[in-house]
């Protein structure tokens, strides 16, 4: 119980303002199986995404091991794979960040929303040359030195046409992953 009347007044005002600042999105995430991820520090979220993709691939009988270096996150069926992870932003899109031209062959993007998940699987040579040239794939940092990282923004309800060939649903991404790995 607060004894100071001024603190009580400020606390009551804060409580009356709470509903103005609590997002409907937050209530959706509170009932989500992925909601706990949103509570983790940002430095852990990418690692969680890597583990989710590794577990998902392993559950589909792919051989998955950690990459021996930082240019790829995992080796899936002998193929160097980079993994990017995003939770759905308030604006309704996923933003896969820090896409770089490193030593990997595949890029798997996994996005989770409160009650759904989406994924896209790109061969590096299908994606990196398009940075800054197609809708929703842009250099992440401005300035002349800002071309080393890119981000991919995807609204899962209305993805850019060029992105749809690379997955969307988890099932679609799984089919694409199988097709790529069988052709390697």
C-alpha positions as CSV (number, residue, x, y, z in Angstrom):
1,X,0.0,0.0,0.0
2,X,1.3,3.4,-1.0
3,X,1.2,5.9,1.9
4,X,2.3,9.1,0.2
5,X,-0.8,10.7,-1.4
6,X,1.2,12.2,-4.2
7,X,2.7,8.9,-5.1
8,X,-0.8,7.4,-5.0
9,X,-2.0,10.1,-7.3
10,X,0.8,9.5,-9.8
11,X,0.2,5.7,-9.6
12,X,-3.5,6.1,-10.3
13,X,-2.8,8.4,-13.2
14,X,-0.3,5.8,-14.6
15,X,-2.9,3.1,-14.2
16,X,-5.5,5.1,-16.1
17,X,-3.0,5.7,-18.9
18,X,-1.9,2.0,-19.1
19,X,-4.6,1.0,-21.6
20,X,-3.5,3.8,-24.0
21,X,0.0,2.2,-24.2
22,X,-0.7,-1.5,-24.0
23,X,-0.8,-2.8,-27.5
24,X,-3.5,-5.3,-28.7
25,X,-0.5,-7.1,-30.2
26,X,0.9,-7.7,-26.7
27,X,-2.3,-9.5,-25.7
28,X,-2.0,-11.7,-28.8
29,X,1.6,-12.5,-27.9
30,X,0.6,-13.4,-24.3
31,X,-1.5,-16.3,-25.5
32,X,1.1,-17.3,-28.2
33,X,3.4,-20.3,-28.0
34,X,6.1,-17.9,-29.3
35,X,5.3,-15.1,-26.8
36,X,8.1,-15.9,-24.5
37,X,10.6,-15.2,-27.3
38,X,9.5,-11.5,-27.3
39,X,10.6,-11.3,-23.6
40,X,14.2,-12.4,-24.3
41,X,17.0,-9.9,-24.9
42,X,17.6,-9.2,-28.6
43,X,21.0,-10.9,-28.5
44,X,19.3,-14.2,-27.6
45,X,16.5,-13.9,-30.2
46,X,18.7,-14.8,-33.2
47,X,20.1,-17.8,-31.4
48,X,16.6,-19.0,-30.6
49,X,15.7,-18.6,-34.3
50,X,18.8,-20.7,-35.3
51,X,17.8,-23.4,-32.9
52,X,14.2,-23.4,-34.1
53,X,15.3,-23.8,-37.7
54,X,17.8,-26.5,-36.8
55,X,15.2,-28.4,-34.8
56,X,12.7,-28.1,-37.6
57,X,15.1,-29.3,-40.2
58,X,16.2,-32.2,-38.0
59,X,12.6,-33.2,-37.3
60,X,12.3,-33.7,-41.1
61,X,15.3,-36.0,-41.1
62,X,17.9,-33.5,-42.4
63,X,21.4,-33.9,-41.0
64,X,22.0,-30.6,-39.1
65,X,25.3,-29.6,-37.4
66,X,26.7,-26.3,-36.2
67,X,28.9,-24.4,-38.6
68,X,32.6,-24.4,-37.6
69,X,32.8,-20.7,-38.3
70,X,30.7,-17.5,-38.1
71,X,30.0,-17.2,-41.9
72,X,27.1,-19.7,-41.6
73,X,24.9,-20.8,-38.7
74,X,24.4,-24.4,-39.6
75,X,25.4,-27.1,-42.1
76,X,22.3,-28.8,-43.3
77,X,22.9,-31.9,-45.4
78,X,26.4,-30.6,-46.1
79,X,25.1,-27.2,-47.3
80,X,26.3,-24.1,-45.5
81,X,23.2,-22.3,-44.2
82,X,22.7,-18.9,-42.8
83,X,19.5,-18.4,-40.7
84,X,17.6,-15.2,-40.1
85,X,14.7,-14.9,-37.6
86,X,12.1,-12.3,-37.0
87,X,9.0,-11.9,-34.9
88,X,6.1,-10.1,-36.5
89,X,6.5,-6.3,-36.1
90,X,3.5,-4.2,-35.0
91,X,3.2,-2.9,-38.6
92,X,2.4,-6.5,-39.8
93,X,5.7,-7.5,-41.4
94,X,8.8,-9.5,-40.7
95,X,12.2,-7.8,-41.0
96,X,15.1,-10.2,-41.5
97,X,18.2,-8.1,-40.7
98,X,22.0,-8.3,-41.1
99,X,21.9,-10.2,-44.4
100,X,25.5,-10.2,-45.6
101,X,27.5,-11.6,-48.5
102,X,29.4,-14.2,-46.4
103,X,30.4,-17.8,-47.0
104,X,27.1,-19.7,-47.0
105,X,25.0,-21.3,-49.8
106,X,21.5,-21.1,-48.4
107,X,19.6,-18.4,-46.4
108,X,16.6,-19.6,-44.4
109,X,14.3,-16.8,-43.0
110,X,11.9,-17.9,-40.3
111,X,9.3,-15.5,-39.1
112,X,6.8,-16.1,-36.2
113,X,3.6,-14.2,-35.5
114,X,1.5,-14.8,-32.4
115,X,-0.3,-17.9,-33.9
116,X,1.5,-18.6,-37.2
117,X,4.9,-19.0,-38.7
118,X,6.4,-18.4,-42.2
119,X,9.6,-19.3,-43.9
120,X,11.5,-18.6,-47.1
121,X,14.5,-20.4,-48.4
122,X,16.9,-18.6,-50.8
123,X,20.1,-19.7,-52.5
124,X,22.6,-17.0,-51.8
125,X,23.1,-16.3,-55.5
126,X,19.3,-15.8,-55.9
127,X,19.2,-13.2,-53.1
128,X,22.4,-11.2,-52.6
129,X,22.6,-9.8,-56.2
130,X,19.1,-8.4,-55.8
131,X,19.9,-6.2,-52.7
132,X,18.8,-2.7,-53.4
133,X,17.2,-3.7,-56.8
134,X,13.9,-5.3,-55.8
135,X,11.0,-4.4,-53.5
136,X,11.6,-5.0,-49.8
137,X,15.3,-6.0,-50.0
138,X,17.4,-3.0,-49.2
139,X,20.7,-1.9,-47.8
140,X,20.3,-1.8,-44.0
141,X,22.6,1.2,-43.3
142,X,22.8,4.4,-45.2
143,X,25.9,6.2,-46.5
144,X,28.6,5.0,-48.9
145,X,29.8,2.3,-46.5
146,X,26.3,1.0,-45.8
147,X,26.3,-1.7,-48.4
148,X,27.7,-4.5,-46.3
149,X,24.3,-5.5,-44.7
150,X,20.8,-5.7,-46.0
151,X,17.3,-6.4,-44.7
152,X,14.4,-8.2,-46.1
153,X,10.9,-6.9,-45.1
154,X,8.0,-9.3,-45.8
155,X,4.3,-8.8,-45.1
156,X,3.2,-12.5,-44.9
157,X,-0.3,-11.6,-45.9
158,X,0.9,-9.7,-49.0
159,X,4.5,-10.7,-49.9
160,X,6.2,-9.2,-52.9
161,X,5.6,-11.3,-56.0
162,X,9.3,-12.2,-56.3
163,X,9.4,-13.6,-52.8
164,X,6.5,-16.0,-53.2
165,X,8.7,-18.5,-55.2
166,X,10.9,-19.0,-52.2
167,X,8.3,-20.3,-49.7
168,X,5.9,-18.5,-47.4
169,X,4.2,-21.3,-45.5
170,X,6.4,-23.6,-43.5
171,X,5.3,-26.4,-45.9
172,X,6.3,-24.4,-48.9
173,X,9.7,-23.6,-47.4
174,X,10.2,-27.3,-46.5
175,X,9.4,-28.3,-50.1
176,X,11.9,-25.7,-51.4
177,X,14.5,-26.8,-48.9
178,X,14.1,-30.5,-50.0
179,X,14.3,-29.6,-53.7
180,X,17.5,-27.6,-53.2
181,X,19.2,-30.2,-51.0
182,X,18.3,-33.0,-53.4
183,X,19.8,-31.1,-56.3
184,X,23.1,-30.5,-54.4
